[in-house]
C-alpha cells in the first residue's frame, strides 16, 4: 500500500515521483507521508539520479493533510495530543528532507495546492505551475490556522503577502504565486509536463557534483550572517575548484569545446 501511494519513474537521470491518492486529492495521510519519506530516503543515497520532479495524480497536486485522519487522531481518547504531534513531526521531517536531498526538487503543480500541499510546494527547490492552478493556506476557514505550512511559506514569500493568505484563507492564482516568489514559472496547463521536463533536463545536464555541492551550500549559507556566509562559501568554492571535472569544464570553456566530464 505504501509503495502504491507514490509512483516512481526514473527517466534517465530525472526521477518523477507522483503522489497517487487522487480520490483524496493526494492528501498527506499517514501512509502518504511514509511513502514520500521512503522515496526521499532512497534518493538521498543515489549517485545516478540528478533531479527529482514531484507531482500529483488526478485533479490536484496536493490538498494538504487528511482531515478525517486528523479528526480521528484528535478523538483517540487521551492520546489525541500525542498522535497529532507525531503526525506534524513526521510531516516536518519529510519537508525538511527536501533541502537536504542532493538533487534539486521541482514541484510540478496543477489543480490546487492547499495547506500542507502549499507547504510542500514552498519546501521544494523549484516550482512550475499550470496557469489555472490555485494556492492557499485555507485552514483558518475551518478554525485551524496553518501554522506548520506557514514555516515554509514565510521563507519563500514576503511576510505581508503570506500573512494575508493565512488570515483570509483565500486562494491566490498561479500568476500571483509567481509574483510573490512561491513558484518559478507559470505555463499553460497543457504544457506543464513538457515545461517541467525541459527544466529538469537542463539541470540534469549540468555537472552533477557541482550541483550537489551548490545545493548544499545554498541552504547552509542562507541562515548565516553575511561574513560567515562568505567564509563558508569560499571554502565551498575551493572544494568545487579542486574537482577534476570542474577543471575539465573550465578547460573546455577556454578551448571552446564541450566538456568531457567523467561524471557526465
Backbone as JSON, one array per atom type, in Angstrom:
{
  "sequence": "XXXXXXXXXXXXXXXXXXXXXXXXXXXXXXXXXXXXXXXXXXXXXXXXXXXXXXXXXXXXXXXXXXXXXXXXXXXXXXXXXXXXXXXXXXXXXXXXXXXXXXXXXXXXXXXXXXXXXXXXXXXXXXXXXXXXXXXXXXXXXXXXXXXXXXXXXXXXXXXXXXXXXXXXXXXXXXXXXXXXXXXXXXXXXXXXXXXXXXXXXXXXXXXXXXXXXXXXXXXXXXXXXXXXXXXXXXXXXXXXXXXXXXXXXXXXXXXXXXXXXXXX",
  "N": [[0.83, -1.2, 0.0], [1.91, 1.24, 0.84], [3.88, 1.63, -1.12], [2.3, 1.94, -3.38], [1.2, 4.44, -3.02], [2.96, 6.39, -3.81], [4.18, 6.83, -6.94], [7.03, 5.93, -8.63], [9.13, 6.94, -11.24], [11.92, 6.61, -13.14], [13.46, 8.57, -15.42], [15.98, 8.42, -17.24], [18.38, 10.44, -15.78], [16.57, 11.84, -14.33], [14.18, 11.7, -11.83], [10.81, 10.99, -11.42], [8.34, 11.53, -9.1], [5.18, 10.65, -8.23], [2.47, 11.66, -6.4], [-0.01, 9.55, -5.36], [-2.91, 9.45, -4.69], [-5.48, 10.12, -5.76], [-8.26, 10.18, -5.26], [-8.51, 11.44, -2.83], [-7.44, 13.85, -3.34], [-4.69, 13.66, -3.23], [-3.93, 13.79, -0.52], [-1.91, 14.38, 2.39], [-1.71, 11.9, 4.01], [-1.11, 9.57, 6.75], [-0.01, 7.31, 5.51], [0.81, 8.39, 3.05], [2.76, 10.28, 3.81], [4.66, 8.53, 4.88], [5.3, 7.07, 2.57], [6.38, 9.01, 0.8], [8.54, 9.86, 2.35], [10.05, 7.49, 2.4], [10.77, 7.25, -0.3], [12.32, 9.58, -0.61], [14.38, 8.98, 1.18], [15.6, 6.84, -0.12], [16.48, 8.11, -2.46], [18.27, 9.9, -1.42], [20.7, 8.66, -1.19], [21.39, 8.14, -3.77], [23.53, 7.94, -6.58], [23.11, 8.29, -9.19], [20.75, 9.6, -9.92], [19.78, 12.85, -10.69], [17.94, 14.93, -10.63], [14.77, 15.61, -9.17], [11.37, 15.34, -9.81], [8.37, 16.33, -8.48], [5.01, 15.52, -8.3], [1.38, 15.4, -8.68], [-1.23, 12.92, -8.91], [-4.29, 12.79, -10.81], [-6.79, 15.31, -10.19], [-5.5, 17.31, -8.77], [-2.57, 18.79, -7.24], [-1.85, 18.61, -4.4], [-3.86, 18.46, -1.54], [-3.24, 18.97, 1.07], [-3.17, 17.95, 4.58], [-4.86, 14.91, 5.6], [-7.96, 15.38, 6.61], [-9.92, 13.79, 7.83], [-8.41, 11.75, 8.97], [-6.92, 13.3, 10.75], [-8.92, 14.25, 12.45], [-9.79, 11.86, 13.56], [-7.52, 11.14, 15.01], [-7.49, 13.19, 16.88], [-9.68, 12.51, 18.39], [-8.94, 10.24, 19.68], [-9.22, 9.04, 22.41], [-7.29, 9.6, 25.32], [-4.97, 10.07, 24.0], [-4.85, 11.85, 21.98], [-3.45, 14.33, 21.65], [-0.79, 13.47, 21.6], [-0.81, 11.8, 19.3], [-1.45, 13.63, 17.27], [0.7, 15.43, 17.46], [2.76, 13.71, 16.77], [2.08, 13.21, 14.09], [2.45, 15.81, 12.9], [5.14, 16.18, 13.43], [6.32, 14.09, 11.95], [5.58, 14.85, 9.37], [6.92, 17.31, 9.2], [9.57, 16.45, 9.31], [9.7, 15.09, 6.88], [9.3, 17.24, 5.06], [11.61, 18.7, 5.61], [13.55, 17.08, 4.6], [13.77, 17.72, 1.95], [15.44, 20.09, 1.29], [17.81, 18.87, 2.07], [18.25, 16.79, 0.37], [20.45, 15.68, -2.22], [19.76, 16.19, -4.82], [18.24, 18.71, -6.88], [14.84, 19.55, -6.31], [11.87, 19.68, -8.04], [8.7, 21.03, -7.96], [5.87, 20.09, -9.68], [3.07, 21.6, -10.42], [-0.42, 21.39, -10.37], [-3.97, 22.04, -10.65], [-4.93, 22.35, -7.48], [-3.02, 23.52, -4.67], [-3.0, 23.23, -1.45], [-2.92, 24.27, 2.01], [-0.97, 22.01, 3.78], [-0.19, 21.03, 1.36], [0.44, 23.29, -0.1], [2.54, 24.05, 1.5], [4.29, 22.0, 0.82], [4.93, 22.66, -1.84], [6.25, 25.09, -1.33], [8.41, 24.11, 0.06], [9.9, 22.77, -1.82], [12.73, 23.0, -4.07], [12.41, 24.29, -6.48], [9.63, 25.38, -8.52], [7.11, 24.72, -10.89], [4.17, 25.84, -12.3], [0.85, 25.18, -13.47], [-1.15, 27.42, -15.4], [-3.75, 27.67, -14.54], [-3.78, 26.89, -11.96], [-4.3, 26.97, -8.37], [-3.41, 28.37, -5.2], [-3.31, 28.0, -1.67], [-3.53, 28.62, 1.87], [-5.62, 27.49, 3.71], [-6.67, 26.77, 6.15], [-7.64, 28.39, 8.21], [-10.24, 28.9, 7.57], [-11.69, 26.79, 8.54], [-11.21, 26.95, 11.15], [-8.64, 26.21, 11.85], [-5.59, 27.31, 12.08], [-2.99, 27.59, 9.7], [-0.3, 26.76, 10.78], [2.07, 25.15, 10.6], [2.42, 24.9, 7.73], [2.92, 27.6, 7.35], [5.59, 27.99, 8.04], [7.34, 27.1, 5.94], [6.23, 28.61, 3.85], [6.54, 31.29, 4.65], [9.21, 31.55, 4.37], [9.6, 31.71, 1.74], [8.14, 33.72, 0.53], [7.11, 37.23, 0.68], [6.47, 38.65, 3.94], [4.01, 40.06, 4.54], [2.35, 39.32, 2.42], [2.19, 36.57, 2.78], [1.03, 36.46, 5.33], [-1.45, 37.6, 4.84], [-2.59, 35.61, 3.19], [-2.74, 33.57, 5.1], [-4.5, 34.55, 7.1], [-6.83, 35.23, 5.78], [-7.55, 33.0, 4.36], [-7.91, 32.78, 1.68], [-7.68, 31.75, -1.76], [-4.91, 32.12, -4.01], [-4.15, 32.94, -7.41], [-2.11, 31.25, -9.9], [-0.49, 33.12, -11.27], [-0.21, 35.16, -9.4], [1.08, 33.74, -7.41], [3.52, 33.4, -8.6], [4.38, 36.06, -8.72], [4.87, 36.65, -6.02], [6.9, 34.96, -5.43], [6.54, 32.25, -4.86], [6.41, 30.3, -6.82], [8.44, 29.41, -9.67], [7.89, 29.45, -12.43], [5.08, 29.95, -14.58], [2.96, 28.23, -16.63], [1.09, 27.29, -19.61], [-1.57, 25.01, -18.94], [-1.67, 22.71, -20.53], [0.94, 22.43, -21.26], [2.39, 21.86, -19.06], [3.72, 19.46, -18.1], [5.66, 19.07, -20.11], [7.13, 21.46, -19.98], [8.13, 21.35, -17.38], [9.65, 19.03, -17.54], [11.55, 19.87, -19.39], [12.93, 21.83, -17.91], [13.93, 20.23, -15.83], [15.56, 18.52, -17.33], [17.48, 20.32, -18.28], [18.8, 21.03, -15.92], [19.7, 18.51, -15.12], [21.61, 18.09, -17.02], [23.83, 19.47, -16.24], [27.03, 19.5, -14.48], [26.94, 16.99, -12.19], [28.18, 16.78, -9.62], [28.86, 19.41, -9.07], [26.36, 20.65, -8.88], [25.3, 19.3, -6.68], [27.1, 20.09, -4.65], [26.62, 22.82, -4.76], [23.87, 23.05, -4.11], [23.8, 22.14, -1.46], [25.43, 24.11, -0.28], [23.91, 26.39, -0.77], [21.67, 26.21, 0.95], [22.99, 26.0, 3.39], [24.37, 28.44, 3.67], [22.41, 30.4, 3.69], [21.27, 30.88, 6.11], [23.18, 32.09, 7.58], [25.11, 34.83, 9.04], [26.33, 37.6, 7.05], [29.2, 37.79, 6.83], [30.02, 35.26, 7.75], [28.76, 33.67, 5.9], [30.12, 34.26, 3.52], [32.63, 33.33, 4.27], [32.13, 30.59, 4.58], [31.21, 29.87, 1.98], [33.41, 30.48, 0.46], [35.16, 28.43, 1.13], [33.68, 26.36, 0.04], [33.82, 27.0, -2.68], [36.54, 26.47, -3.12], [36.57, 23.69, -2.65], [34.95, 22.88, -4.8], [36.45, 23.84, -7.0], [38.69, 22.17, -6.89], [37.79, 19.83, -7.87], [38.22, 17.45, -10.36], [36.6, 17.27, -12.62], [35.55, 19.82, -12.73], [37.81, 21.27, -13.4], [38.17, 20.26, -15.99], [35.82, 21.27, -17.13], [36.31, 24.05, -17.11], [38.59, 24.16, -18.73], [37.49, 23.23, -21.13], [35.69, 25.3, -21.69], [37.45, 27.43, -22.13], [38.77, 26.49, -24.33], [36.8, 26.38, -26.14], [35.02, 24.13, -26.56], [32.97, 21.18, -25.99], [32.64, 19.95, -22.66], [34.29, 17.02, -21.37], [33.17, 15.24, -19.14], [33.85, 13.07, -16.46], [31.86, 12.33, -14.76], [29.71, 12.92, -16.22]],
  "CA": [[0.0, 0.0, 0.0], [2.79, 2.42, 0.91], [4.54, 1.81, -2.41], [1.32, 2.4, -4.36], [0.85, 5.84, -2.77], [3.89, 7.21, -4.58], [4.67, 6.12, -8.12], [8.35, 6.43, -9.03], [9.56, 6.65, -12.6], [13.22, 7.19, -13.47], [13.66, 8.85, -16.85], [17.39, 8.79, -17.25], [18.85, 10.98, -14.5], [15.46, 12.57, -13.7], [13.21, 10.86, -11.15], [9.47, 11.55, -11.25], [7.57, 10.97, -8.0], [3.78, 11.06, -8.35], [1.58, 11.38, -5.28], [-1.03, 8.75, -6.04], [-4.13, 9.28, -3.91], [-6.32, 11.12, -6.42], [-9.59, 10.25, -4.67], [-8.45, 12.36, -1.71], [-6.63, 14.98, -3.81], [-3.3, 13.4, -2.82], [-3.76, 14.27, 0.84], [-0.75, 13.88, 3.11], [-2.14, 10.95, 5.04], [0.0, 8.86, 7.37], [0.61, 6.47, 4.5], [1.47, 9.21, 2.04], [3.97, 10.82, 4.4], [5.61, 7.43, 4.95], [5.73, 6.71, 1.23], [7.26, 10.06, 0.29], [9.77, 9.78, 3.15], [10.8, 6.32, 1.94], [11.38, 7.57, -1.6], [13.37, 10.56, -0.37], [15.49, 8.29, 1.83], [16.29, 6.07, -1.15], [17.14, 9.03, -3.39], [19.32, 10.59, -0.7], [21.96, 7.94, -1.4], [21.57, 7.83, -5.19], [24.62, 8.58, -7.31], [22.73, 8.35, -10.6], [19.6, 10.49, -10.14], [20.27, 14.22, -10.54], [16.82, 15.86, -10.44], [13.52, 14.97, -8.76], [10.13, 16.07, -10.11], [7.3, 15.89, -7.58], [3.72, 15.92, -8.88], [0.23, 14.7, -8.14], [-2.14, 12.27, -9.84], [-5.68, 13.25, -10.76], [-7.2, 16.7, -10.42], [-4.81, 18.29, -7.93], [-1.23, 18.48, -6.75], [-1.99, 18.1, -3.04], [-4.81, 19.26, -0.77], [-2.84, 19.08, 2.47], [-3.37, 16.8, 5.44], [-6.13, 14.18, 5.55], [-8.71, 15.91, 7.75], [-10.59, 12.7, 8.54], [-7.4, 11.11, 9.82], [-6.58, 14.21, 11.84], [-10.04, 14.26, 13.4], [-9.77, 10.58, 14.27], [-6.43, 11.21, 15.99], [-7.93, 14.11, 17.94], [-10.7, 11.86, 19.22], [-8.43, 8.94, 20.14], [-9.17, 9.0, 23.87], [-6.37, 10.55, 25.95], [-3.74, 10.09, 23.23], [-5.05, 12.71, 20.83], [-2.38, 15.31, 21.51], [0.41, 12.73, 21.2], [-0.98, 11.33, 17.93], [-1.39, 14.79, 16.39], [2.07, 15.93, 17.45], [3.54, 12.75, 15.98], [1.77, 13.48, 12.68], [3.09, 17.03, 12.43], [6.59, 15.97, 13.48], [6.71, 13.27, 10.8], [5.44, 15.68, 8.17], [8.01, 18.29, 9.22], [10.82, 15.76, 8.94], [9.64, 14.86, 5.43], [9.53, 18.51, 4.39], [13.0, 19.12, 5.8], [14.43, 16.25, 3.78], [13.91, 18.25, 0.59], [16.69, 20.82, 1.11], [18.98, 18.02, 2.33], [18.47, 15.91, -0.78], [21.48, 16.22, -3.1], [19.17, 16.57, -6.11], [17.19, 19.73, -6.9], [13.48, 19.01, -6.35], [10.96, 20.58, -8.74], [7.28, 20.74, -7.83], [5.07, 20.28, -10.89], [1.83, 21.87, -9.68], [-1.65, 21.62, -11.13], [-5.2, 22.0, -9.84], [-4.77, 23.15, -6.27], [-2.02, 23.16, -3.66], [-3.57, 23.9, -0.29], [-2.45, 23.93, 3.36], [0.32, 21.32, 3.73], [0.17, 20.9, -0.05], [1.13, 24.55, -0.41], [3.8, 23.9, 2.22], [5.14, 21.11, 0.04], [5.44, 23.47, -2.95], [7.21, 26.04, -0.79], [9.59, 23.38, 0.52], [10.69, 22.32, -2.96], [13.75, 23.95, -4.51], [11.86, 24.99, -7.65], [8.23, 25.01, -8.78], [6.48, 25.11, -12.15], [2.74, 25.72, -12.06], [-0.1, 25.41, -14.55], [-1.71, 28.77, -15.27], [-5.06, 27.64, -13.88], [-3.58, 26.35, -10.61], [-4.55, 27.9, -7.26], [-2.64, 28.08, -3.99], [-3.93, 28.57, -0.48], [-3.35, 28.04, 3.22], [-7.03, 27.78, 3.97], [-7.12, 26.18, 7.4], [-8.37, 29.34, 9.06], [-11.66, 28.83, 7.22], [-12.33, 25.76, 9.37], [-10.77, 27.17, 12.53], [-7.33, 25.6, 12.09], [-4.58, 28.16, 11.46], [-1.97, 26.77, 9.04], [0.95, 27.17, 11.43], [3.24, 24.47, 10.03], [2.65, 25.4, 6.37], [3.44, 28.97, 7.45], [7.06, 27.99, 8.17], [7.95, 27.07, 4.6], [5.7, 29.68, 3.03], [7.12, 32.58, 5.06], [10.6, 31.56, 3.95], [9.6, 31.81, 0.29], [7.4, 34.88, 0.04], [7.1, 38.35, 1.63], [5.67, 38.42, 5.15], [2.64, 40.57, 4.49], [1.58, 38.53, 1.48], [1.94, 35.28, 3.43], [0.09, 36.64, 6.44], [-2.79, 37.8, 4.26], [-3.08, 34.29, 2.8], [-3.02, 32.79, 6.3], [-5.63, 35.03, 7.9], [-8.06, 35.3, 4.98], [-7.9, 31.68, 3.83], [-8.26, 32.91, 0.26], [-6.77, 31.22, -2.78], [-4.28, 33.03, -4.96], [-3.91, 32.27, -8.69], [-0.71, 30.93, -10.21], [0.25, 34.32, -11.63], [0.11, 35.85, -8.14], [2.08, 32.92, -6.74], [4.83, 33.73, -9.19], [4.74, 37.43, -8.32], [5.38, 36.71, -4.65], [8.06, 34.1, -5.31], [6.22, 30.89, -4.47], [6.76, 29.44, -7.95], [9.39, 29.99, -10.62], [7.32, 29.61, -13.76], [3.67, 29.63, -14.8], [2.89, 27.81, -18.03], [-0.23, 26.74, -19.96], [-1.8, 23.71, -18.32], [-1.34, 21.64, -21.47], [2.4, 22.36, -21.45], [3.02, 21.76, -17.74], [4.67, 18.35, -18.02], [6.78, 19.3, -21.03], [7.96, 22.56, -19.48], [8.84, 20.87, -16.19], [10.65, 18.08, -18.02], [12.63, 20.63, -20.01], [13.72, 22.42, -16.84], [14.64, 19.14, -15.17], [16.61, 18.06, -18.24], [18.54, 21.32, -18.32], [19.58, 20.9, -14.68], [20.36, 17.2, -15.13], [22.72, 18.15, -17.95], [24.98, 20.12, -15.61], [27.91, 18.61, -13.74], [26.19, 16.57, -11.01], [28.88, 17.08, -8.38], [28.78, 20.86, -8.84], [25.0, 20.96, -8.43], [25.17, 18.79, -5.31], [27.85, 20.99, -3.78], [25.94, 24.12, -4.76], [22.6, 22.99, -3.37], [24.13, 22.08, -0.04], [25.95, 25.42, 0.15], [22.82, 27.37, -0.84], [20.87, 26.16, 2.18], [23.85, 26.24, 4.56], [24.77, 29.85, 3.81], [21.29, 31.34, 3.72], [20.93, 31.14, 7.5], [24.35, 32.65, 8.26], [25.43, 36.25, 8.85], [27.0, 37.84, 5.77], [30.63, 37.45, 6.85], [30.14, 33.82, 7.89], [28.31, 33.08, 4.63], [31.25, 34.36, 2.58], [33.69, 32.43, 4.75], [31.74, 29.22, 4.27], [31.13, 29.62, 0.55], [34.77, 30.49, -0.07], [35.65, 27.06, 1.28], [32.95, 25.54, -0.93], [34.41, 27.27, -3.99], [37.8, 25.72, -3.18], [36.2, 22.29, -2.83], [34.44, 22.73, -6.16], [37.55, 24.05, -7.95], [39.62, 21.04, -6.83], [37.17, 18.71, -8.57], [38.85, 17.28, -11.68], [35.62, 17.57, -13.65], [35.46, 21.28, -12.84], [38.99, 21.67, -14.19], [37.85, 19.92, -17.37], [34.81, 22.21, -17.59], [36.95, 25.34, -17.37], [39.44, 23.99, -19.9], [36.62, 23.13, -22.31], [35.17, 26.64, -21.98], [38.54, 28.24, -22.69], [39.13, 25.92, -25.64], [35.59, 26.45, -26.98], [34.55, 22.77, -26.88], [32.12, 20.6, -24.95], [33.43, 19.26, -21.63], [34.25, 15.57, -21.29], [33.13, 15.01, -17.71], [33.82, 11.67, -16.07], [30.56, 12.11, -14.11], [28.66, 13.27, -17.18]],
  "C": [[0.87, 1.25, 0.0], [3.44, 2.69, -0.43], [3.57, 2.38, -3.43], [1.0, 3.89, -4.19], [1.78, 6.81, -3.48], [4.41, 6.36, -5.73], [6.0, 6.76, -8.54], [8.66, 6.0, -10.45], [10.88, 7.37, -12.84], [13.33, 7.33, -14.98], [15.08, 9.35, -17.0], [17.79, 9.27, -15.86], [17.76, 11.75, -13.75], [14.47, 11.57, -13.12], [11.89, 11.61, -10.99], [8.77, 10.8, -10.12], [6.15, 11.53, -8.08], [3.0, 10.67, -7.11], [0.33, 10.74, -5.86], [-2.19, 8.41, -5.11], [-5.18, 10.26, -4.47], [-7.71, 11.26, -5.83], [-9.66, 11.18, -3.47], [-7.55, 13.56, -2.04], [-5.21, 14.9, -3.27], [-2.98, 13.95, -1.43], [-2.54, 13.63, 1.5], [-1.21, 13.06, 4.32], [-0.9, 10.35, 5.7], [0.75, 8.03, 6.33], [1.37, 7.26, 3.47], [2.78, 9.79, 2.58], [5.05, 9.74, 4.48], [6.16, 7.07, 3.58], [6.69, 7.73, 0.64], [8.6, 10.02, 1.03], [10.65, 8.62, 2.7], [11.49, 6.6, 0.6], [12.52, 8.58, -1.44], [14.6, 9.89, 0.25], [16.3, 7.49, 0.81], [17.08, 6.99, -2.08], [18.29, 9.78, -2.73], [20.68, 9.96, -1.0], [22.26, 7.67, -2.87], [22.72, 8.62, -5.81], [24.29, 8.75, -8.78], [21.64, 9.38, -10.88], [19.98, 11.93, -9.78], [19.18, 15.25, -10.3], [15.61, 15.04, -10.04], [12.37, 15.89, -9.14], [9.04, 15.47, -9.24], [5.97, 16.41, -8.09], [2.6, 15.09, -8.28], [-0.61, 14.06, -9.23], [-3.53, 12.87, -9.72], [-5.83, 14.74, -10.92], [-6.36, 17.74, -9.68], [-3.39, 17.82, -7.6], [-1.32, 17.85, -5.36], [-2.88, 19.03, -2.24], [-4.47, 19.32, 0.71], [-3.1, 17.82, 3.26], [-4.75, 16.18, 5.24], [-6.93, 14.57, 6.78], [-9.45, 14.81, 8.52], [-9.63, 11.97, 9.46], [-7.06, 11.99, 11.02], [-7.69, 14.23, 12.9], [-10.08, 12.97, 14.21], [-8.67, 10.55, 15.33], [-6.84, 12.08, 17.17], [-8.86, 13.41, 18.91], [-10.24, 10.53, 19.8], [-8.15, 8.96, 21.64], [-8.2, 10.04, 24.44], [-5.07, 10.69, 25.18], [-3.82, 11.04, 22.04], [-3.9, 13.67, 20.6], [-1.09, 14.64, 21.03], [0.33, 12.33, 19.73], [-0.87, 12.49, 16.93], [0.03, 15.34, 16.31], [2.98, 15.02, 16.64], [3.33, 12.96, 14.49], [2.54, 14.69, 12.18], [4.61, 16.93, 12.46], [7.07, 15.15, 12.29], [6.61, 14.04, 9.5], [6.57, 16.7, 8.08], [9.33, 17.66, 8.83], [10.85, 15.48, 7.44], [9.93, 16.13, 4.65], [11.0, 18.92, 4.46], [14.0, 18.23, 5.08], [14.71, 16.9, 2.43], [15.16, 19.1, 0.43], [17.94, 19.99, 1.36], [19.24, 17.03, 1.21], [19.55, 16.5, -1.68], [20.93, 16.7, -4.44], [18.23, 17.77, -5.94], [15.82, 19.07, -7.07], [12.56, 20.05, -6.96], [9.53, 20.14, -8.48], [6.59, 21.05, -9.15], [3.62, 20.39, -10.43], [0.65, 22.12, -10.61], [-2.84, 21.58, -10.18], [-5.1, 22.92, -8.64], [-3.61, 22.62, -5.44], [-2.43, 23.92, -2.41], [-2.95, 23.39, 1.0], [-1.09, 23.25, 3.28], [0.75, 21.02, 2.29], [0.88, 22.13, -0.56], [2.49, 24.57, 0.29], [4.78, 23.04, 1.43], [5.74, 21.84, -1.16], [6.53, 24.41, -2.45], [8.49, 25.36, -0.35], [10.47, 22.93, -0.63], [11.66, 23.42, -3.4], [13.25, 24.84, -5.64], [10.41, 24.56, -7.82], [7.79, 25.57, -10.12], [5.0, 24.85, -11.98], [1.95, 25.92, -13.35], [-0.79, 26.75, -14.32], [-3.08, 28.81, -14.63], [-4.98, 27.07, -12.47], [-3.87, 27.42, -9.56], [-3.82, 27.41, -6.01], [-3.34, 28.71, -2.79], [-3.46, 27.88, 0.79], [-4.66, 28.35, 3.94], [-7.55, 27.29, 5.31], [-7.94, 27.1, 8.27], [-9.87, 29.31, 8.77], [-12.42, 27.77, 8.02], [-11.85, 25.85, 10.82], [-9.43, 26.57, 12.87], [-6.27, 26.42, 11.35], [-3.44, 27.3, 10.91], [-0.57, 27.13, 9.56], [2.17, 26.46, 10.86], [3.46, 24.83, 8.56], [3.25, 26.81, 6.34], [4.96, 29.01, 7.47], [7.72, 28.03, 6.8], [7.51, 28.26, 3.76], [6.35, 31.02, 3.37], [8.6, 32.67, 4.75], [10.74, 31.62, 2.43], [9.05, 33.13, -0.22], [7.39, 35.99, 1.1], [6.1, 38.16, 2.76], [4.22, 38.85, 5.01], [1.77, 39.77, 3.52], [1.22, 37.18, 2.09], [0.89, 35.43, 4.53], [-1.33, 36.87, 5.93], [-3.39, 36.47, 3.83], [-3.52, 33.49, 4.03], [-4.29, 33.24, 7.01], [-6.93, 35.17, 7.11], [-8.5, 33.92, 4.5], [-8.26, 31.7, 2.36], [-7.22, 32.24, -0.63], [-6.11, 32.36, -3.54], [-4.04, 32.27, -6.26], [-2.42, 32.07, -8.93], [0.11, 32.18, -10.53], [0.67, 35.1, -10.38], [1.17, 35.07, -7.36], [3.47, 33.17, -7.3], [5.29, 35.12, -8.76], [5.37, 37.47, -6.93], [6.51, 35.7, -4.4], [7.79, 32.68, -4.88], [6.55, 29.89, -5.57], [7.7, 30.18, -8.88], [8.74, 30.36, -11.95], [5.85, 29.25, -13.75], [3.51, 29.37, -16.29], [1.47, 27.33, -18.34], [-0.38, 25.33, -19.42], [-1.4, 22.56, -19.24], [0.15, 21.45, -21.68], [3.14, 22.08, -20.15], [4.08, 20.66, -17.68], [5.89, 18.59, -18.9], [7.71, 20.39, -20.52], [8.76, 22.13, -18.24], [9.95, 19.91, -16.59], [11.83, 18.81, -18.66], [13.54, 21.27, -18.96], [14.54, 21.36, -16.12], [15.81, 18.65, -16.03], [17.78, 19.03, -18.31], [19.43, 21.21, -17.08], [20.35, 19.59, -14.67], [21.58, 17.19, -16.05], [23.95, 18.85, -17.41], [25.84, 19.09, -14.88], [27.26, 18.27, -12.4], [26.86, 16.94, -9.71], [28.8, 18.56, -8.05], [27.4, 21.25, -8.32], [24.79, 20.48, -7.0], [25.87, 19.7, -4.31], [27.12, 22.32, -3.64], [24.65, 24.12, -3.99], [22.85, 22.96, -1.87], [24.57, 23.45, 0.48], [24.85, 26.47, 0.17], [22.05, 27.4, 0.47], [21.72, 26.39, 3.43], [24.12, 27.73, 4.77], [23.61, 30.79, 4.08], [20.89, 31.71, 5.15], [22.05, 31.86, 8.25], [24.42, 34.17, 8.13], [26.3, 36.41, 7.61], [28.46, 37.4, 5.78], [30.83, 35.94, 6.95], [29.73, 33.1, 6.6], [29.43, 33.12, 3.6], [32.38, 33.44, 2.99], [33.37, 30.99, 4.36], [31.77, 28.94, 2.78], [32.49, 29.74, -0.13], [35.38, 29.1, 0.01], [34.96, 26.12, 0.29], [33.5, 25.75, -2.33], [35.73, 26.52, -4.17], [37.51, 24.24, -3.42], [35.76, 22.01, -4.25], [35.57, 22.85, -7.2], [38.52, 22.87, -8.0], [39.05, 19.78, -7.46], [37.76, 18.61, -9.98], [37.88, 17.58, -12.81], [35.41, 19.07, -13.82], [36.63, 21.82, -13.64], [38.76, 21.41, -15.67], [36.81, 20.89, -17.94], [35.39, 23.56, -17.94], [37.83, 25.25, -18.61], [38.62, 23.94, -21.18], [36.07, 24.49, -22.7], [36.25, 27.49, -22.66], [38.92, 27.78, -24.09], [37.94, 25.85, -26.59], [35.16, 25.07, -27.49], [33.64, 22.29, -25.76], [32.98, 19.87, -23.93], [33.25, 17.74, -21.71], [34.33, 15.19, -19.82], [33.07, 13.52, -17.41], [32.49, 11.33, -15.43], [29.39, 12.48, -15.02], [28.04, 14.61, -16.93]]
}
